[in-house]
Amino acid sequence: KRRPDRIFLLDSMSGLMIGMNMITIGIASDVDSTFLEQVELFFAFFFLVELLCKLRYSGMRRFFLGPGRTWNWFELVVVVLSMVDAAAYFYEISHVENGANGPS
């Protein structure tokens, strides 16, 4: 049996994280900081885990075709884009650490 209190807790925690992420993005737009970039990565991976939990809890069919599907698709796109951004960040970091200056 599925428990709605788990989804409520996940949604509440996600709402808090969205608020904290907005504050971080606002600060990061004015300050260039490696620490803030790492905090943004934390948020990206948190939202990935949240998405996976929702998929697991709801099931694929209900998540993609059921009520709330528009928001679920939107969340999927946002999470995928944040993972692309995270991959680009790790790619850039690996090239900087190896002494590469970019594509030749």
MARTIVO-250804 format. One record per residue: z, x, y negated of N, C-alpha, C, O in turn; residue in one letter. Coordinates in nm, 2 decimals. Example, Ala and Ser with C-alpha at 12.3 -4.5 7.8 and 13.67 -1.06 7.14 Angstrom:
BEGIN
<site n_up="0.78" n_east="1.32" n_north="0.57" ca_up="0.78" ca_east="1.23" ca_north="0.45" c_up="0.78" c_east="1.32" c_north="0.33" o_up="0.85" o_east="1.42" o_north="0.33" type="A"/>
<site n_up="0.71" n_east="1.28" n_north="0.22" ca_up="0.71" ca_east="1.37" ca_north="0.11" c_up="0.79" c_east="1.29" c_north="0.00" o_up="0.80" o_east="1.34" o_north="-0.11" type="S"/>
# end
This chain:
BEGIN
<site n_up="0.00" n_east="0.08" n_north="0.12" ca_up="0.00" ca_east="0.00" ca_north="0.00" c_up="0.00" c_east="0.09" c_north="-0.12" o_up="0.08" o_east="0.18" o_north="-0.13" type="K"/>
<site n_up="-0.09" n_east="0.06" n_north="-0.22" ca_up="-0.09" ca_east="0.13" ca_north="-0.34" c_up="0.02" c_east="0.09" c_north="-0.44" o_up="0.05" o_east="-0.03" o_north="-0.45" type="R"/>
<site n_up="0.07" n_east="0.19" n_north="-0.51" ca_up="0.18" ca_east="0.15" ca_north="-0.60" c_up="0.13" c_east="0.17" c_north="-0.75" o_up="0.10" o_east="0.28" o_north="-0.79" type="R"/>
<site n_up="0.14" n_east="0.06" n_north="-0.82" ca_up="0.09" ca_east="0.06" ca_north="-0.96" c_up="0.18" c_east="0.15" c_north="-1.05" o_up="0.13" o_east="0.20" o_north="-1.15" type="P"/>
<site n_up="0.30" n_east="0.17" n_north="-1.01" ca_up="0.39" ca_east="0.26" ca_north="-1.10" c_up="0.34" c_east="0.40" c_north="-1.10" o_up="0.37" o_east="0.47" o_north="-1.20" type="D"/>
<site n_up="0.27" n_east="0.45" n_north="-1.00" ca_up="0.22" ca_east="0.58" ca_north="-1.00" c_up="0.11" c_east="0.60" c_north="-1.10" o_up="0.10" o_east="0.69" o_north="-1.17" type="R"/>
<site n_up="0.02" n_east="0.49" n_north="-1.11" ca_up="-0.09" ca_east="0.50" ca_north="-1.20" c_up="-0.03" c_east="0.49" c_north="-1.34" o_up="-0.08" o_east="0.55" o_north="-1.43" type="I"/>
<site n_up="0.07" n_east="0.40" n_north="-1.36" ca_up="0.14" ca_east="0.39" ca_north="-1.49" c_up="0.19" c_east="0.52" c_north="-1.54" o_up="0.18" o_east="0.56" o_north="-1.65" type="F"/>
<site n_up="0.26" n_east="0.59" n_north="-1.45" ca_up="0.32" ca_east="0.72" ca_north="-1.48" c_up="0.21" c_east="0.82" c_north="-1.51" o_up="0.22" o_east="0.90" o_north="-1.60" type="L"/>
<site n_up="0.10" n_east="0.82" n_north="-1.43" ca_up="-0.01" ca_east="0.91" ca_north="-1.46" c_up="-0.08" c_east="0.88" c_north="-1.59" o_up="-0.11" o_east="0.97" o_north="-1.67" type="L"/>
<site n_up="-0.10" n_east="0.75" n_north="-1.62" ca_up="-0.16" ca_east="0.72" ca_north="-1.75" c_up="-0.07" c_east="0.75" c_north="-1.87" o_up="-0.11" o_east="0.80" o_north="-1.97" type="D"/>
<site n_up="0.06" n_east="0.73" n_north="-1.85" ca_up="0.16" ca_east="0.77" ca_north="-1.96" c_up="0.16" c_east="0.92" c_north="-1.98" o_up="0.15" o_east="0.97" o_north="-2.10" type="S"/>
<site n_up="0.16" n_east="0.99" n_north="-1.88" ca_up="0.16" ca_east="1.14" ca_north="-1.89" c_up="0.03" c_east="1.19" c_north="-1.95" o_up="0.03" o_east="1.28" o_north="-2.03" type="M"/>
<site n_up="-0.08" n_east="1.13" n_north="-1.91" ca_up="-0.21" ca_east="1.16" ca_north="-1.96" c_up="-0.22" c_east="1.13" c_north="-2.11" o_up="-0.28" o_east="1.21" o_north="-2.19" type="S"/>
<site n_up="-0.16" n_east="1.02" n_north="-2.15" ca_up="-0.16" ca_east="0.98" ca_north="-2.29" c_up="-0.09" c_east="1.09" c_north="-2.38" o_up="-0.13" o_east="1.13" o_north="-2.48" type="G"/>
<site n_up="0.03" n_east="1.13" n_north="-2.32" ca_up="0.10" ca_east="1.24" ca_north="-2.39" c_up="0.02" c_east="1.37" c_north="-2.40" o_up="0.02" o_east="1.43" o_north="-2.50" type="L"/>
<site n_up="-0.04" n_east="1.40" n_north="-2.29" ca_up="-0.12" ca_east="1.52" ca_north="-2.29" c_up="-0.24" c_east="1.51" c_north="-2.38" o_up="-0.28" o_east="1.61" o_north="-2.44" type="M"/>
<site n_up="-0.30" n_east="1.40" n_north="-2.39" ca_up="-0.41" ca_east="1.38" ca_north="-2.49" c_up="-0.37" c_east="1.40" c_north="-2.63" o_up="-0.43" o_east="1.47" o_north="-2.71" type="I"/>
<site n_up="-0.25" n_east="1.35" n_north="-2.66" ca_up="-0.19" ca_east="1.37" ca_north="-2.80" c_up="-0.17" c_east="1.52" c_north="-2.82" o_up="-0.20" o_east="1.57" o_north="-2.93" type="G"/>
<site n_up="-0.11" n_east="1.58" n_north="-2.73" ca_up="-0.08" ca_east="1.73" ca_north="-2.74" c_up="-0.21" c_east="1.81" c_north="-2.75" o_up="-0.21" o_east="1.91" o_north="-2.83" type="M"/>
<site n_up="-0.31" n_east="1.77" n_north="-2.67" ca_up="-0.44" ca_east="1.84" ca_north="-2.68" c_up="-0.50" c_east="1.82" c_north="-2.82" o_up="-0.56" o_east="1.91" o_north="-2.87" type="N"/>
<site n_up="-0.49" n_east="1.70" n_north="-2.87" ca_up="-0.55" ca_east="1.68" ca_north="-3.01" c_up="-0.48" c_east="1.77" c_north="-3.11" o_up="-0.55" o_east="1.83" o_north="-3.20" type="M"/>
<site n_up="-0.35" n_east="1.79" n_north="-3.10" ca_up="-0.28" ca_east="1.87" ca_north="-3.19" c_up="-0.33" c_east="2.02" c_north="-3.17" o_up="-0.35" o_east="2.09" o_north="-3.27" type="I"/>
<site n_up="-0.34" n_east="2.06" n_north="-3.05" ca_up="-0.38" ca_east="2.20" ca_north="-3.02" c_up="-0.53" c_east="2.22" c_north="-3.07" o_up="-0.55" o_east="2.33" o_north="-3.13" type="T"/>
<site n_up="-0.61" n_east="2.13" n_north="-3.05" ca_up="-0.75" ca_east="2.14" ca_north="-3.10" c_up="-0.75" c_east="2.15" c_north="-3.26" o_up="-0.82" o_east="2.23" o_north="-3.31" type="I"/>
<site n_up="-0.67" n_east="2.07" n_north="-3.32" ca_up="-0.66" ca_east="2.08" ca_north="-3.47" c_up="-0.61" c_east="2.21" c_north="-3.51" o_up="-0.66" o_east="2.27" o_north="-3.61" type="G"/>
<site n_up="-0.51" n_east="2.27" n_north="-3.45" ca_up="-0.46" ca_east="2.40" ca_north="-3.49" c_up="-0.56" c_east="2.51" c_north="-3.45" o_up="-0.58" o_east="2.60" o_north="-3.53" type="I"/>
<site n_up="-0.63" n_east="2.50" n_north="-3.34" ca_up="-0.72" ca_east="2.60" ca_north="-3.30" c_up="-0.84" c_east="2.60" c_north="-3.39" o_up="-0.91" o_east="2.70" o_north="-3.40" type="A"/>
<site n_up="-0.87" n_east="2.49" n_north="-3.46" ca_up="-0.99" ca_east="2.49" ca_north="-3.55" c_up="-0.96" c_east="2.58" c_north="-3.67" o_up="-1.06" o_east="2.62" o_north="-3.74" type="S"/>
<site n_up="-0.84" n_east="2.60" n_north="-3.70" ca_up="-0.80" ca_east="2.68" ca_north="-3.82" c_up="-0.75" c_east="2.83" c_north="-3.78" o_up="-0.76" o_east="2.91" o_north="-3.86" type="D"/>
<site n_up="-0.71" n_east="2.85" n_north="-3.66" ca_up="-0.66" ca_east="2.97" ca_north="-3.61" c_up="-0.74" c_east="3.03" c_north="-3.49" o_up="-0.76" o_east="2.95" o_north="-3.40" type="V"/>
<site n_up="-0.77" n_east="3.15" n_north="-3.50" ca_up="-0.84" ca_east="3.21" ca_north="-3.38" c_up="-0.74" c_east="3.28" c_north="-3.30" o_up="-0.68" o_east="3.39" o_north="-3.34" type="D"/>
<site n_up="-0.71" n_east="3.23" n_north="-3.18" ca_up="-0.60" ca_east="3.28" ca_north="-3.10" c_up="-0.63" c_east="3.27" c_north="-2.95" o_up="-0.68" o_east="3.16" o_north="-2.90" type="S"/>
<site n_up="-0.61" n_east="3.38" n_north="-2.88" ca_up="-0.63" ca_east="3.38" ca_north="-2.74" c_up="-0.54" c_east="3.28" c_north="-2.67" o_up="-0.57" o_east="3.22" o_north="-2.57" type="T"/>
<site n_up="-0.41" n_east="3.28" n_north="-2.72" ca_up="-0.31" ca_east="3.19" ca_north="-2.66" c_up="-0.36" c_east="3.05" c_north="-2.67" o_up="-0.35" o_east="2.97" o_north="-2.57" type="F"/>
<site n_up="-0.41" n_east="3.00" n_north="-2.79" ca_up="-0.46" ca_east="2.87" ca_north="-2.80" c_up="-0.58" c_east="2.84" c_north="-2.71" o_up="-0.59" o_east="2.73" o_north="-2.66" type="L"/>
<site n_up="-0.66" n_east="2.94" n_north="-2.69" ca_up="-0.77" ca_east="2.92" ca_north="-2.59" c_up="-0.72" c_east="2.89" c_north="-2.45" o_up="-0.77" o_east="2.81" o_north="-2.38" type="E"/>
<site n_up="-0.61" n_east="2.97" n_north="-2.42" ca_up="-0.55" ca_east="2.95" ca_north="-2.28" c_up="-0.48" c_east="2.81" c_north="-2.27" o_up="-0.49" o_east="2.75" o_north="-2.17" type="Q"/>
<site n_up="-0.42" n_east="2.77" n_north="-2.38" ca_up="-0.36" ca_east="2.63" ca_north="-2.38" c_up="-0.47" c_east="2.53" c_north="-2.36" o_up="-0.45" o_east="2.43" o_north="-2.29" type="V"/>
<site n_up="-0.59" n_east="2.54" n_north="-2.43" ca_up="-0.70" ca_east="2.45" ca_north="-2.41" c_up="-0.75" c_east="2.45" c_north="-2.27" o_up="-0.78" o_east="2.35" o_north="-2.21" type="E"/>
<site n_up="-0.75" n_east="2.57" n_north="-2.20" ca_up="-0.78" ca_east="2.58" ca_north="-2.06" c_up="-0.69" c_east="2.50" c_north="-1.97" o_up="-0.72" o_east="2.43" o_north="-1.88" type="L"/>
<site n_up="-0.56" n_east="2.51" n_north="-2.01" ca_up="-0.46" ca_east="2.44" ca_north="-1.93" c_up="-0.48" c_east="2.29" c_north="-1.94" o_up="-0.48" o_east="2.22" o_north="-1.84" type="F"/>
<site n_up="-0.51" n_east="2.24" n_north="-2.06" ca_up="-0.54" ca_east="2.10" ca_north="-2.08" c_up="-0.67" c_east="2.06" c_north="-2.00" o_up="-0.67" o_east="1.95" o_north="-1.93" type="F"/>
<site n_up="-0.77" n_east="2.14" n_north="-2.00" ca_up="-0.89" ca_east="2.11" ca_north="-1.93" c_up="-0.86" c_east="2.10" c_north="-1.78" o_up="-0.91" o_east="2.00" o_north="-1.71" type="A"/>
<site n_up="-0.78" n_east="2.19" n_north="-1.72" ca_up="-0.75" ca_east="2.18" ca_north="-1.58" c_up="-0.65" c_east="2.07" c_north="-1.55" o_up="-0.66" o_east="2.01" o_north="-1.44" type="F"/>
<site n_up="-0.57" n_east="2.03" n_north="-1.64" ca_up="-0.48" ca_east="1.92" ca_north="-1.63" c_up="-0.56" c_east="1.79" c_north="-1.61" o_up="-0.54" o_east="1.71" o_north="-1.52" type="F"/>
<site n_up="-0.66" n_east="1.78" n_north="-1.70" ca_up="-0.74" ca_east="1.66" ca_north="-1.70" c_up="-0.83" c_east="1.65" c_north="-1.58" o_up="-0.87" o_east="1.54" o_north="-1.53" type="F"/>
<site n_up="-0.87" n_east="1.77" n_north="-1.52" ca_up="-0.94" ca_east="1.77" ca_north="-1.40" c_up="-0.86" c_east="1.72" c_north="-1.28" o_up="-0.90" o_east="1.64" o_north="-1.20" type="L"/>
<site n_up="-0.73" n_east="1.77" n_north="-1.28" ca_up="-0.64" ca_east="1.72" ca_north="-1.17" c_up="-0.61" c_east="1.57" c_north="-1.19" o_up="-0.60" o_east="1.50" o_north="-1.09" type="V"/>
<site n_up="-0.60" n_east="1.53" n_north="-1.31" ca_up="-0.58" ca_east="1.38" ca_north="-1.34" c_up="-0.69" c_east="1.30" c_north="-1.29" o_up="-0.67" o_east="1.20" o_north="-1.22" type="E"/>
<site n_up="-0.81" n_east="1.35" n_north="-1.31" ca_up="-0.93" ca_east="1.28" ca_north="-1.27" c_up="-0.94" c_east="1.27" c_north="-1.11" o_up="-0.97" o_east="1.17" o_north="-1.05" type="L"/>
<site n_up="-0.91" n_east="1.39" n_north="-1.05" ca_up="-0.91" ca_east="1.39" ca_north="-0.90" c_up="-0.80" c_east="1.30" c_north="-0.85" o_up="-0.82" o_east="1.23" o_north="-0.74" type="L"/>
<site n_up="-0.68" n_east="1.29" n_north="-0.91" ca_up="-0.58" ca_east="1.20" ca_north="-0.87" c_up="-0.62" c_east="1.05" c_north="-0.88" o_up="-0.60" o_east="0.97" o_north="-0.79" type="C"/>
<site n_up="-0.69" n_east="1.02" n_north="-0.99" ca_up="-0.74" ca_east="0.88" ca_north="-1.01" c_up="-0.85" c_east="0.85" c_north="-0.90" o_up="-0.85" o_east="0.74" o_north="-0.85" type="K"/>
<site n_up="-0.93" n_east="0.95" n_north="-0.87" ca_up="-1.03" ca_east="0.92" ca_north="-0.77" c_up="-0.97" c_east="0.90" c_north="-0.63" o_up="-1.00" o_east="0.81" o_north="-0.56" type="L"/>
<site n_up="-0.87" n_east="0.98" n_north="-0.61" ca_up="-0.80" ca_east="0.97" ca_north="-0.48" c_up="-0.72" c_east="0.83" c_north="-0.47" o_up="-0.73" o_east="0.77" o_north="-0.37" type="R"/>
<site n_up="-0.66" n_east="0.80" n_north="-0.58" ca_up="-0.58" ca_east="0.67" ca_north="-0.58" c_up="-0.67" c_east="0.55" c_north="-0.57" o_up="-0.64" o_east="0.46" o_north="-0.50" type="Y"/>
<site n_up="-0.77" n_east="0.55" n_north="-0.66" ca_up="-0.86" ca_east="0.43" ca_north="-0.67" c_up="-0.96" c_east="0.42" c_north="-0.56" o_up="-1.00" o_east="0.31" o_north="-0.51" type="S"/>
<site n_up="-1.01" n_east="0.53" n_north="-0.51" ca_up="-1.12" ca_east="0.53" ca_north="-0.42" c_up="-1.25" c_east="0.54" c_north="-0.50" o_up="-1.26" o_east="0.50" o_north="-0.61" type="G"/>
<site n_up="-1.35" n_east="0.60" n_north="-0.44" ca_up="-1.48" ca_east="0.63" ca_north="-0.51" c_up="-1.54" c_east="0.50" c_north="-0.56" o_up="-1.58" o_east="0.49" o_north="-0.67" type="M"/>
<site n_up="-1.55" n_east="0.40" n_north="-0.47" ca_up="-1.62" ca_east="0.28" ca_north="-0.51" c_up="-1.55" c_east="0.21" c_north="-0.63" o_up="-1.62" o_east="0.17" o_north="-0.73" type="R"/>
<site n_up="-1.42" n_east="0.19" n_north="-0.62" ca_up="-1.35" ca_east="0.12" ca_north="-0.73" c_up="-1.35" c_east="0.21" c_north="-0.86" o_up="-1.37" o_east="0.15" o_north="-0.97" type="R"/>
<site n_up="-1.34" n_east="0.34" n_north="-0.85" ca_up="-1.34" ca_east="0.43" ca_north="-0.96" c_up="-1.48" c_east="0.42" c_north="-1.04" o_up="-1.48" o_east="0.40" o_north="-1.16" type="F"/>
<site n_up="-1.59" n_east="0.42" n_north="-0.96" ca_up="-1.72" ca_east="0.43" ca_north="-1.03" c_up="-1.78" c_east="0.29" c_north="-1.05" o_up="-1.87" o_east="0.28" o_north="-1.14" type="F"/>
<site n_up="-1.74" n_east="0.19" n_north="-0.97" ca_up="-1.81" ca_east="0.06" ca_north="-0.98" c_up="-1.71" c_east="-0.05" c_north="-1.02" o_up="-1.76" o_east="-0.16" o_north="-1.06" type="L"/>
<site n_up="-1.58" n_east="-0.03" n_north="-1.02" ca_up="-1.49" ca_east="-0.14" ca_north="-1.04" c_up="-1.46" c_east="-0.16" c_north="-1.19" o_up="-1.52" o_east="-0.10" o_north="-1.28" type="G"/>
<site n_up="-1.35" n_east="-0.24" n_north="-1.21" ca_up="-1.31" ca_east="-0.26" ca_north="-1.35" c_up="-1.27" c_east="-0.13" c_north="-1.42" o_up="-1.21" o_east="-0.04" o_north="-1.35" type="P"/>
<site n_up="-1.30" n_east="-0.11" n_north="-1.54" ca_up="-1.27" ca_east="0.01" ca_north="-1.61" c_up="-1.37" c_east="0.13" c_north="-1.58" o_up="-1.34" o_east="0.24" o_north="-1.62" type="G"/>
<site n_up="-1.48" n_east="0.09" n_north="-1.52" ca_up="-1.57" ca_east="0.20" ca_north="-1.48" c_up="-1.63" c_east="0.27" c_north="-1.60" o_up="-1.67" o_east="0.39" o_north="-1.59" type="R"/>
<site n_up="-1.65" n_east="0.20" n_north="-1.71" ca_up="-1.71" ca_east="0.26" ca_north="-1.83" c_up="-1.62" c_east="0.38" c_north="-1.87" o_up="-1.67" o_east="0.49" o_north="-1.90" type="T"/>
<site n_up="-1.49" n_east="0.35" n_north="-1.88" ca_up="-1.40" ca_east="0.46" ca_north="-1.92" c_up="-1.39" c_east="0.57" c_north="-1.81" o_up="-1.38" o_east="0.69" o_north="-1.85" type="W"/>
<site n_up="-1.40" n_east="0.53" n_north="-1.69" ca_up="-1.40" ca_east="0.63" ca_north="-1.58" c_up="-1.52" c_east="0.72" c_north="-1.59" o_up="-1.51" o_east="0.85" o_north="-1.57" type="N"/>
<site n_up="-1.64" n_east="0.67" n_north="-1.61" ca_up="-1.76" ca_east="0.75" ca_north="-1.63" c_up="-1.74" c_east="0.84" c_north="-1.75" o_up="-1.78" o_east="0.96" o_north="-1.75" type="W"/>
<site n_up="-1.69" n_east="0.78" n_north="-1.86" ca_up="-1.67" ca_east="0.86" ca_north="-1.98" c_up="-1.58" c_east="0.98" c_north="-1.95" o_up="-1.60" o_east="1.09" o_north="-1.99" type="F"/>
<site n_up="-1.47" n_east="0.95" n_north="-1.89" ca_up="-1.37" ca_east="1.06" ca_north="-1.85" c_up="-1.44" c_east="1.16" c_north="-1.76" o_up="-1.41" o_east="1.28" o_north="-1.78" type="E"/>
<site n_up="-1.52" n_east="1.12" n_north="-1.67" ca_up="-1.59" ca_east="1.22" ca_north="-1.58" c_up="-1.68" c_east="1.31" c_north="-1.66" o_up="-1.67" o_east="1.43" o_north="-1.64" type="L"/>
<site n_up="-1.75" n_east="1.25" n_north="-1.76" ca_up="-1.84" ca_east="1.33" ca_north="-1.84" c_up="-1.76" c_east="1.43" c_north="-1.92" o_up="-1.79" o_east="1.55" o_north="-1.93" type="V"/>
<site n_up="-1.65" n_east="1.39" n_north="-1.98" ca_up="-1.57" ca_east="1.47" ca_north="-2.07" c_up="-1.51" c_east="1.59" c_north="-1.98" o_up="-1.50" o_east="1.70" o_north="-2.03" type="V"/>
<site n_up="-1.46" n_east="1.55" n_north="-1.86" ca_up="-1.40" ca_east="1.66" ca_north="-1.78" c_up="-1.50" c_east="1.76" c_north="-1.73" o_up="-1.48" o_east="1.88" o_north="-1.73" type="V"/>
<site n_up="-1.62" n_east="1.71" n_north="-1.69" ca_up="-1.73" ca_east="1.80" ca_north="-1.65" c_up="-1.77" c_east="1.89" c_north="-1.77" o_up="-1.78" o_east="2.01" o_north="-1.75" type="V"/>
<site n_up="-1.78" n_east="1.84" n_north="-1.89" ca_up="-1.81" ca_east="1.92" ca_north="-2.00" c_up="-1.70" c_east="2.02" c_north="-2.03" o_up="-1.73" o_east="2.14" o_north="-2.07" type="L"/>
<site n_up="-1.57" n_east="1.98" n_north="-2.01" ca_up="-1.46" ca_east="2.08" ca_north="-2.03" c_up="-1.46" c_east="2.19" c_north="-1.93" o_up="-1.43" o_east="2.30" o_north="-1.95" type="S"/>
<site n_up="-1.51" n_east="2.16" n_north="-1.81" ca_up="-1.52" ca_east="2.26" ca_north="-1.70" c_up="-1.63" c_east="2.35" c_north="-1.73" o_up="-1.62" o_east="2.47" o_north="-1.70" type="M"/>
<site n_up="-1.74" n_east="2.30" n_north="-1.79" ca_up="-1.85" ca_east="2.39" ca_north="-1.83" c_up="-1.80" c_east="2.49" c_north="-1.94" o_up="-1.83" o_east="2.60" o_north="-1.94" type="V"/>
<site n_up="-1.73" n_east="2.43" n_north="-2.03" ca_up="-1.67" ca_east="2.51" ca_north="-2.14" c_up="-1.57" c_east="2.62" c_north="-2.08" o_up="-1.58" o_east="2.74" o_north="-2.12" type="D"/>
<site n_up="-1.49" n_east="2.58" n_north="-1.99" ca_up="-1.40" ca_east="2.68" ca_north="-1.92" c_up="-1.48" c_east="2.78" c_north="-1.85" o_up="-1.44" o_east="2.90" o_north="-1.85" type="A"/>
<site n_up="-1.58" n_east="2.75" n_north="-1.78" ca_up="-1.67" ca_east="2.85" ca_north="-1.71" c_up="-1.73" c_east="2.94" c_north="-1.81" o_up="-1.73" o_east="3.06" o_north="-1.78" type="A"/>
<site n_up="-1.78" n_east="2.89" n_north="-1.92" ca_up="-1.83" ca_east="2.98" ca_north="-2.02" c_up="-1.73" c_east="3.07" c_north="-2.08" o_up="-1.76" o_east="3.19" o_north="-2.10" type="A"/>
<site n_up="-1.61" n_east="3.02" n_north="-2.10" ca_up="-1.50" ca_east="3.11" ca_north="-2.14" c_up="-1.47" c_east="3.22" c_north="-2.05" o_up="-1.46" o_east="3.34" o_north="-2.08" type="Y"/>
<site n_up="-1.46" n_east="3.19" n_north="-1.92" ca_up="-1.43" ca_east="3.29" ca_north="-1.82" c_up="-1.55" c_east="3.39" c_north="-1.80" o_up="-1.52" o_east="3.51" o_north="-1.78" type="F"/>
<site n_up="-1.67" n_east="3.34" n_north="-1.82" ca_up="-1.78" ca_east="3.43" ca_north="-1.81" c_up="-1.78" c_east="3.53" c_north="-1.93" o_up="-1.80" o_east="3.65" o_north="-1.91" type="Y"/>
<site n_up="-1.75" n_east="3.48" n_north="-2.05" ca_up="-1.74" ca_east="3.56" ca_north="-2.17" c_up="-1.63" c_east="3.66" c_north="-2.15" o_up="-1.65" o_east="3.78" o_north="-2.18" type="E"/>
<site n_up="-1.51" n_east="3.62" n_north="-2.11" ca_up="-1.40" ca_east="3.71" ca_north="-2.09" c_up="-1.44" c_east="3.82" c_north="-1.99" o_up="-1.40" o_east="3.94" o_north="-2.01" type="I"/>
<site n_up="-1.50" n_east="3.78" n_north="-1.88" ca_up="-1.53" ca_east="3.89" ca_north="-1.78" c_up="-1.63" c_east="3.99" c_north="-1.83" o_up="-1.63" o_east="4.11" o_north="-1.79" type="S"/>
<site n_up="-1.72" n_east="3.95" n_north="-1.92" ca_up="-1.82" ca_east="4.04" ca_north="-1.97" c_up="-1.76" c_east="4.13" c_north="-2.08" o_up="-1.79" o_east="4.24" o_north="-2.09" type="H"/>
<site n_up="-1.66" n_east="4.07" n_north="-2.16" ca_up="-1.59" ca_east="4.15" ca_north="-2.26" c_up="-1.51" c_east="4.26" c_north="-2.19" o_up="-1.50" o_east="4.37" o_north="-2.23" type="V"/>
<site n_up="-1.44" n_east="4.22" n_north="-2.08" ca_up="-1.35" ca_east="4.32" ca_north="-2.01" c_up="-1.43" c_east="4.42" c_north="-1.94" o_up="-1.39" o_east="4.54" o_north="-1.92" type="E"/>
<site n_up="-1.56" n_east="4.39" n_north="-1.90" ca_up="-1.64" ca_east="4.49" ca_north="-1.84" c_up="-1.72" c_east="4.58" c_north="-1.94" o_up="-1.80" o_east="4.67" o_north="-1.90" type="N"/>
<site n_up="-1.70" n_east="4.55" n_north="-2.07" ca_up="-1.77" ca_east="4.63" ca_north="-2.17" c_up="-1.91" c_east="4.58" c_north="-2.20" o_up="-1.98" o_east="4.65" o_north="-2.28" type="G"/>
<site n_up="-1.95" n_east="4.47" n_north="-2.15" ca_up="-2.09" ca_east="4.42" ca_north="-2.18" c_up="-2.09" c_east="4.35" c_north="-2.32" o_up="-1.99" o_east="4.29" o_north="-2.35" type="A"/>
<site n_up="-2.20" n_east="4.37" n_north="-2.39" ca_up="-2.21" ca_east="4.31" ca_north="-2.52" c_up="-2.29" c_east="4.18" c_north="-2.52" o_up="-2.32" o_east="4.13" o_north="-2.63" type="N"/>
<site n_up="-2.32" n_east="4.13" n_north="-2.41" ca_up="-2.40" ca_east="4.00" ca_north="-2.40" c_up="-2.53" c_east="4.03" c_north="-2.33" o_up="-2.55" o_east="4.14" o_north="-2.27" type="G"/>
<site n_up="-2.61" n_east="3.93" n_north="-2.33" ca_up="-2.74" ca_east="3.94" ca_north="-2.25" c_up="-2.83" c_east="4.05" c_north="-2.32" o_up="-2.83" o_east="4.07" o_north="-2.44" type="P"/>
<site n_up="-2.90" n_east="4.12" n_north="-2.23" ca_up="-2.99" ca_east="4.23" ca_north="-2.29" c_up="-3.14" c_east="4.19" c_north="-2.27" o_up="-3.22" o_east="4.26" o_north="-2.31" type="S"/>
# end
